[in-house]
Amino acid sequence: MALTQTETESLTKAVDGSMTLAEGLFDRLATETADGGGVTRASYGDGEQLAHDMFAESARDLGLDVTTDLAGNAYYTLPGRDRSAPQVMTGSHLDSVPKGGNFDGAAGVVAGLAAQAAIKAAGIEPARDVTVMAIRSEECSSWFRGRHGGHLGSRAALGLMKPEELKNAVHLGTGKTLGEQMAAYGLDPEKLMAAPPHLTAQDVAAYIELHIEQGPVLVSAETPVGVVTGIRGNTRSRDGRVLGEYTHSGAVPQSHRHDAVLAGAELLTALDRETEAVLAEGGDIVFAAGKFGTDPDMHSLSKVPGELNFTLDIRSLDVATLTRMRECAESAAAEIETRRGVQFDFGGFGVSQPTVMAEDHCRLLHEGCQALGISAIDIASGGGHDAQEFDRIGVPSSMIFVRNDHGSHNADEAMEIADFALGTRLLAWMLADAL
């Protein structure tokens, strides 16, 4: 049964009143995890743990049930009328990239707590339990090298983590394996892997995640809120390498060189041309080589570079496009190898499938925007999120984006609290009744 106009108005006022709580949490997070202008909350590290301790304290102050799972994820639950029914969940992660922004991830947990506080203040008793999940280690790609599937906290809770990841993922800050790093914070990874999943599709009726937008679309559209239609999948080379030959940069003719950097540059040019072709056809594609460099122990002004290390991050909403781009990289590398006398090693391509958000959720989100008088547009997510892991096990999932200037993963994230309040109004409306 939909909220009445009176209930909707009461909920809106209560959300606006909960912004004092939200701003206090944001300010405290920024102060206590500050690091060189940005914030640092390392996955399974001190900053993340501090944030979890802080949010658990706030949840208890709100009278919520607070629990944790074997991976260290936390759950803050507002009881509903039927406690035996599958719960509705919201949330996000509390870790950050090194020297990152204060809102990426944390905004989703703050919004969840603010929405729960508003639902209580408005005197609305939801039909089922409403749970905020504070998730561990979503930014694990910034903190753990080696082979792992990403989104470690949510995947562990959902039974998607593989035992070998505990050894293969190595923390960049401490040199410890994931298992060792978890143990350092009081967790038992062996017990985690032996236990059944903490969450299943039968436990969760729906998952909805609020997050800042990580690109410029909402800012350019002068629109405060986005309804996410899908999350781009990716194909990635995390440990790409080109091997050529070190020689004297003055004495060896161009025709006799095996230049690893020029070979790598040609590969990126080929991928850039293919990207332009996909876009010209109306397709969806982005790619980047976020790491691209020579060996500092070997390179010098007077050497032809004999080795290049690089990464490739190719993303699209279309599986066929991801395959096309990977095949382009492999065929271009083979041609360059023959012509330049170098050797490419992509280290294997990891693949993450695109995620389409639940159509019913997207429809309800637009209905909520209309009921609440919020301007919103449809938008695709270029970044990965924990929501896609819930979708993977069959939980209907959706996302709300909040306008944010200057992108994310940097200290200049610039979400306005007025925009955040609008996104939280929509989240509270969904949690109170719609889902």
VMD Tcl script that draws the C-alpha trace (Angstrom):
set ca {
  {0.00 0.00 0.00}
  {1.54 3.31 -1.14}
  {2.31 6.10 1.29}
  {-0.42 8.70 1.59}
  {0.30 12.30 0.70}
  {0.32 13.13 4.41}
  {2.82 10.34 5.14}
  {4.98 11.46 2.21}
  {5.03 15.03 3.46}
  {5.82 13.87 6.99}
  {8.65 11.65 5.71}
  {10.09 14.50 3.65}
  {10.21 16.79 6.69}
  {11.77 14.01 8.77}
  {14.49 13.43 6.17}
  {15.31 17.12 6.16}
  {15.53 16.95 9.95}
  {17.92 13.99 9.72}
  {20.44 16.05 7.76}
  {21.89 17.24 11.08}
  {22.81 13.61 11.80}
  {24.17 13.20 8.26}
  {26.34 16.30 8.33}
  {27.71 15.32 11.73}
  {28.75 11.89 10.46}
  {30.34 13.34 7.33}
  {32.25 15.94 9.33}
  {33.50 13.42 11.87}
  {34.59 11.03 9.13}
  {36.47 13.78 7.31}
  {38.24 14.87 10.49}
  {39.17 11.47 11.89}
  {40.32 9.88 8.61}
  {41.98 12.97 7.09}
  {45.13 12.31 5.10}
  {46.94 15.00 3.13}
  {43.88 16.94 2.03}
  {41.79 13.84 1.34}
  {40.77 10.87 3.46}
  {42.25 7.40 3.74}
  {40.17 4.48 4.96}
  {42.14 1.41 3.92}
  {40.26 -1.81 3.17}
  {40.59 -3.98 6.28}
  {42.69 -1.20 7.77}
  {42.57 1.37 10.56}
  {40.51 4.03 8.75}
  {37.84 1.58 7.65}
  {37.67 0.12 11.15}
  {37.33 3.57 12.69}
  {34.41 4.30 10.35}
  {32.71 1.01 11.24}
  {33.08 1.71 14.96}
  {31.67 5.22 14.51}
  {28.66 4.12 12.49}
  {27.83 1.25 14.83}
  {27.77 3.74 17.70}
  {25.44 6.03 15.75}
  {23.14 3.12 14.82}
  {22.85 2.06 18.47}
  {22.03 5.66 19.42}
  {19.14 5.47 16.92}
  {17.84 2.33 18.61}
  {18.68 0.05 15.69}
  {19.70 -3.61 15.97}
  {23.45 -3.83 15.24}
  {25.10 -7.08 14.10}
  {28.14 -8.14 12.07}
  {29.06 -11.09 9.88}
  {32.21 -13.20 9.62}
  {33.71 -10.86 7.01}
  {33.30 -7.82 9.28}
  {30.36 -6.28 7.40}
  {27.90 -4.52 9.73}
  {24.10 -4.50 9.67}
  {21.86 -1.83 11.23}
  {18.24 -3.00 11.29}
  {14.99 -1.10 11.80}
  {12.34 -3.74 12.65}
  {9.29 -4.00 10.41}
  {5.80 -5.35 11.03}
  {6.63 -8.82 9.71}
  {10.05 -9.76 11.02}
  {9.90 -13.15 9.29}
  {9.64 -11.58 5.82}
  {12.76 -11.08 3.68}
  {14.38 -7.77 4.58}
  {14.85 -4.71 2.40}
  {18.49 -3.61 2.36}
  {20.40 -0.48 1.53}
  {23.98 0.54 2.18}
  {27.42 0.93 0.66}
  {31.08 0.76 1.64}
  {33.06 2.69 4.24}
  {36.57 2.22 2.86}
  {38.14 4.73 0.47}
  {40.96 4.93 -2.02}
  {44.24 6.41 -0.69}
  {43.86 10.16 -0.13}
  {40.40 9.99 -1.65}
  {37.14 11.84 -1.14}
  {34.88 11.69 1.88}
  {31.62 10.86 0.11}
  {32.38 7.90 -2.17}
  {30.78 4.93 -0.43}
  {30.13 6.59 2.89}
  {27.25 8.64 1.44}
  {25.27 5.43 0.96}
  {25.64 4.36 4.58}
  {24.92 7.86 5.91}
  {21.82 8.07 3.70}
  {20.63 4.72 4.96}
  {20.93 5.75 8.60}
  {19.31 9.13 7.89}
  {16.44 7.37 6.08}
  {15.90 4.97 8.97}
  {15.89 7.87 11.45}
  {13.35 9.70 9.27}
  {11.06 6.67 8.92}
  {11.00 6.35 12.71}
  {10.48 10.08 13.23}
  {7.59 10.11 10.75}
  {5.88 7.33 12.69}
  {5.93 4.95 9.73}
  {6.30 1.24 10.49}
  {7.65 -0.51 7.38}
  {6.07 -3.79 6.33}
  {9.37 -5.67 6.71}
  {12.77 -5.10 8.32}
  {14.83 -2.31 6.78}
  {18.56 -2.96 7.09}
  {21.54 -0.73 6.32}
  {24.66 -2.71 5.40}
  {28.04 -1.07 6.04}
  {30.24 -3.00 3.64}
  {33.93 -3.83 3.87}
  {36.60 -3.56 1.20}
  {34.74 -2.35 -1.88}
  {37.81 -0.32 -2.87}
  {40.00 -3.41 -2.59}
  {41.55 -2.89 -6.04}
  {43.32 0.15 -4.57}
  {44.62 -1.82 -1.60}
  {45.24 -5.42 -2.68}
  {47.43 -6.59 -5.56}
  {47.23 -10.07 -7.00}
  {44.29 -12.04 -8.34}
  {40.97 -11.35 -6.63}
  {37.41 -10.75 -7.73}
  {36.94 -7.29 -6.18}
  {34.14 -6.12 -3.87}
  {35.54 -8.39 -1.17}
  {33.14 -7.51 1.64}
  {29.87 -7.94 -0.22}
  {31.09 -11.01 -2.10}
  {32.13 -12.62 1.20}
  {28.69 -11.96 2.69}
  {26.93 -13.38 -0.37}
  {29.03 -16.54 -0.62}
  {30.86 -15.41 -3.78}
  {34.40 -15.19 -2.40}
  {36.78 -18.00 -3.37}
  {39.19 -19.53 -0.82}
  {42.24 -18.79 -2.97}
  {41.55 -15.07 -2.79}
  {42.55 -15.11 0.88}
  {46.10 -15.98 -0.22}
  {46.31 -14.42 -3.68}
  {45.27 -10.90 -2.62}
  {48.18 -9.12 -0.90}
  {47.75 -5.81 0.91}
  {49.87 -3.04 -0.63}
  {50.34 -1.26 2.69}
  {51.29 -4.17 4.94}
  {52.38 -6.98 2.62}
  {49.94 -9.33 4.36}
  {47.59 -11.62 2.50}
  {43.89 -10.86 2.64}
  {43.43 -13.66 5.16}
  {46.21 -12.32 7.36}
  {44.89 -8.78 7.07}
  {41.41 -9.87 8.12}
  {42.83 -11.81 11.05}
  {44.70 -8.71 12.20}
  {41.28 -7.09 12.78}
  {39.84 -9.95 14.78}
  {38.22 -11.90 11.94}
  {38.54 -15.64 11.24}
  {38.84 -16.16 7.46}
  {38.87 -19.97 7.71}
  {35.60 -19.90 9.64}
  {34.21 -17.49 7.04}
  {34.97 -19.84 4.16}
  {33.56 -22.87 5.99}
  {30.28 -21.17 6.89}
  {27.22 -20.84 4.63}
  {26.63 -17.40 3.02}
  {25.47 -14.79 5.51}
  {22.98 -13.46 2.95}
  {20.99 -15.33 0.30}
  {18.34 -14.33 -2.21}
  {15.76 -15.76 0.18}
  {16.89 -13.39 2.94}
  {16.77 -10.14 0.93}
  {13.67 -8.86 -0.87}
  {15.50 -5.95 -2.48}
  {18.76 -3.99 -2.34}
  {19.05 -0.30 -3.18}
  {22.27 1.70 -2.96}
  {22.72 5.47 -2.91}
  {26.07 6.67 -4.23}
  {27.60 9.89 -5.49}
  {27.93 10.07 -9.26}
  {31.56 9.53 -10.24}
  {31.36 11.41 -13.53}
  {30.05 14.76 -14.86}
  {26.65 13.77 -16.30}
  {24.36 15.09 -13.54}
  {26.39 18.26 -13.16}
  {26.22 18.87 -16.92}
  {22.48 18.15 -16.93}
  {21.94 20.45 -13.93}
  {20.00 17.61 -12.30}
  {20.46 16.58 -8.65}
  {19.50 12.89 -8.83}
  {20.05 10.03 -11.26}
  {18.18 6.72 -11.56}
  {20.84 4.16 -12.47}
  {19.79 1.91 -15.34}
  {22.83 -0.37 -15.32}
  {26.42 -0.87 -14.20}
  {29.05 -1.31 -16.87}
  {30.88 -4.61 -16.93}
  {34.58 -4.69 -17.63}
  {37.43 -6.69 -19.05}
  {40.77 -5.87 -17.43}
  {44.44 -6.59 -17.74}
  {45.85 -5.89 -14.29}
  {49.43 -6.96 -14.98}
  {50.14 -6.10 -18.62}
  {53.73 -6.13 -19.82}
  {55.73 -5.48 -22.98}
  {59.25 -6.90 -23.27}
  {61.60 -5.35 -25.83}
  {65.33 -4.74 -25.66}
  {67.37 -2.15 -23.74}
  {69.85 -0.45 -26.07}
  {71.68 2.86 -26.40}
  {69.29 5.60 -27.46}
  {71.92 7.40 -29.55}
  {73.94 4.57 -31.08}
  {71.25 2.16 -32.28}
  {69.29 3.04 -35.46}
  {65.50 3.15 -35.28}
  {65.28 0.16 -37.61}
  {67.19 -2.01 -35.12}
  {65.27 -1.09 -32.00}
  {62.72 -3.13 -30.03}
  {61.14 -0.24 -28.12}
  {58.65 -1.45 -25.48}
  {57.13 2.01 -24.92}
  {56.45 2.66 -28.59}
  {54.88 -0.80 -28.82}
  {52.64 -0.03 -25.86}
  {51.72 3.36 -27.32}
  {50.69 1.68 -30.57}
  {48.47 -0.72 -28.65}
  {46.65 2.17 -26.96}
  {46.27 3.96 -30.29}
  {44.65 0.84 -31.78}
  {42.26 0.59 -28.82}
  {41.44 4.28 -29.08}
  {40.54 3.87 -32.77}
  {38.33 0.88 -31.97}
  {36.66 2.83 -29.16}
  {35.83 5.66 -31.57}
  {34.35 3.11 -33.96}
  {32.13 1.61 -31.25}
  {30.91 5.06 -30.22}
  {30.24 6.03 -33.84}
  {28.00 2.95 -34.07}
  {26.02 4.13 -31.01}
  {27.65 1.65 -28.63}
  {28.68 2.10 -25.00}
  {32.40 1.96 -24.25}
  {35.13 3.59 -22.14}
  {38.72 2.48 -21.62}
  {41.88 3.61 -19.86}
  {45.44 2.54 -19.20}
  {45.65 3.77 -15.64}
  {49.19 2.48 -15.15}
  {51.75 2.86 -17.94}
  {55.42 3.05 -17.04}
  {58.99 1.84 -17.36}
  {61.12 0.20 -14.69}
  {62.70 2.96 -12.54}
  {65.66 0.71 -11.75}
  {66.48 0.36 -15.46}
  {65.20 3.37 -17.37}
  {67.29 6.43 -18.16}
  {67.49 9.33 -20.56}
  {69.94 7.52 -22.85}
  {68.26 4.10 -23.05}
  {65.76 2.66 -25.46}
  {63.17 1.20 -23.04}
  {63.22 -2.58 -22.98}
  {60.27 -3.10 -20.66}
  {56.87 -1.48 -20.13}
  {54.28 -2.32 -17.46}
  {50.67 -1.29 -17.97}
  {47.04 -1.93 -17.10}
  {43.92 -1.92 -19.28}
  {40.44 -1.18 -17.95}
  {37.77 -1.58 -20.64}
  {34.11 -1.05 -19.63}
  {30.77 -1.36 -21.40}
  {27.12 -2.18 -20.79}
  {27.36 -4.67 -23.68}
  {29.09 -8.07 -23.36}
  {29.75 -8.27 -27.11}
  {31.56 -4.91 -26.98}
  {33.80 -6.12 -24.16}
  {34.69 -9.19 -26.23}
  {35.31 -7.04 -29.29}
  {37.69 -4.75 -27.41}
  {39.61 -7.63 -25.85}
  {40.02 -9.25 -29.26}
  {41.18 -5.91 -30.66}
  {43.86 -5.69 -27.96}
  {45.06 -9.23 -28.63}
  {45.13 -8.92 -32.43}
  {46.83 -5.50 -32.31}
  {49.45 -6.85 -29.91}
  {50.19 -9.80 -32.22}
  {50.72 -7.49 -35.19}
  {52.94 -5.12 -33.18}
  {54.99 -8.05 -31.86}
  {55.79 -9.20 -35.39}
  {56.67 -5.76 -36.66}
  {58.64 -4.45 -33.68}
  {60.21 -7.63 -32.32}
  {58.65 -7.27 -28.87}
  {56.53 -9.55 -26.69}
  {53.20 -8.66 -25.04}
  {51.89 -10.41 -21.95}
  {48.44 -9.29 -20.77}
  {48.57 -11.55 -17.70}
  {45.10 -12.80 -18.56}
  {41.97 -10.69 -18.88}
  {39.60 -10.61 -15.93}
  {35.93 -10.21 -16.80}
  {33.03 -8.66 -14.88}
  {29.60 -8.94 -16.50}
  {27.41 -5.84 -17.01}
  {24.50 -5.48 -14.59}
  {21.03 -4.26 -15.55}
  {19.17 -2.68 -12.64}
  {15.74 -4.10 -11.73}
  {13.15 -2.56 -14.07}
  {10.48 -2.48 -11.34}
  {12.85 -0.55 -9.09}
  {13.63 1.99 -11.81}
  {9.92 2.53 -12.42}
  {9.29 2.98 -8.68}
  {12.20 5.38 -8.37}
  {10.72 7.60 -11.06}
  {7.31 7.39 -9.35}
  {9.01 8.44 -6.12}
  {10.68 11.38 -7.83}
  {7.29 12.50 -9.11}
  {5.66 12.12 -5.69}
  {8.50 14.01 -4.02}
  {8.97 16.68 -6.68}
  {12.55 15.64 -7.43}
  {14.14 16.24 -10.82}
  {15.94 13.09 -12.02}
  {17.28 11.46 -15.18}
  {18.27 7.94 -16.17}
  {22.01 7.32 -16.03}
  {24.45 4.45 -16.50}
  {27.13 3.74 -13.90}
  {30.67 3.49 -15.22}
  {32.08 2.36 -11.89}
  {31.46 -0.98 -10.23}
  {29.38 -1.17 -7.04}
  {28.30 -3.70 -4.44}
  {24.79 -3.58 -5.93}
  {25.96 -5.72 -8.83}
  {26.95 -8.52 -6.43}
  {23.43 -8.59 -4.97}
  {22.04 -8.73 -8.50}
  {24.39 -11.63 -9.25}
  {22.71 -13.87 -6.67}
  {19.22 -12.91 -7.81}
  {18.31 -10.05 -5.45}
  {16.39 -7.28 -7.27}
  {18.79 -4.33 -7.08}
  {18.90 -0.64 -7.94}
  {20.92 2.52 -7.37}
  {20.36 6.24 -6.82}
  {23.08 8.64 -7.94}
  {23.53 12.05 -6.29}
  {25.10 14.93 -8.20}
  {28.75 15.42 -7.31}
  {31.23 17.79 -8.93}
  {34.89 16.95 -9.70}
  {34.39 13.19 -9.96}
  {35.30 10.70 -7.25}
  {38.35 8.91 -5.86}
  {39.93 12.30 -5.22}
  {39.96 14.83 -2.42}
  {37.85 17.31 -4.43}
  {34.57 15.39 -4.36}
  {31.92 18.10 -4.03}
  {28.50 16.68 -3.23}
  {26.14 19.37 -1.91}
  {24.13 18.46 1.20}
  {20.96 19.82 -0.48}
  {21.36 17.30 -3.30}
  {22.15 14.57 -0.78}
  {18.91 15.41 1.07}
  {16.92 14.92 -2.15}
  {18.56 11.56 -2.79}
  {17.89 10.53 0.80}
  {14.23 11.57 0.49}
  {13.92 9.21 -2.49}
  {15.74 6.42 -0.66}
  {13.53 6.81 2.44}
  {10.39 6.78 0.26}
  {11.51 3.51 -1.35}
  {12.47 1.87 1.98}
  {9.34 2.98 3.82}
  {6.87 1.43 1.45}
  {7.74 0.85 -2.18}
  {10.06 -2.17 -1.99}
}
mol new
graphics top color blue
foreach p $ca { graphics top sphere $p radius 0.5 }
foreach p [lrange $ca 0 end-1] q [lrange $ca 1 end] { graphics top cylinder $p $q radius 0.2 }
display resetview
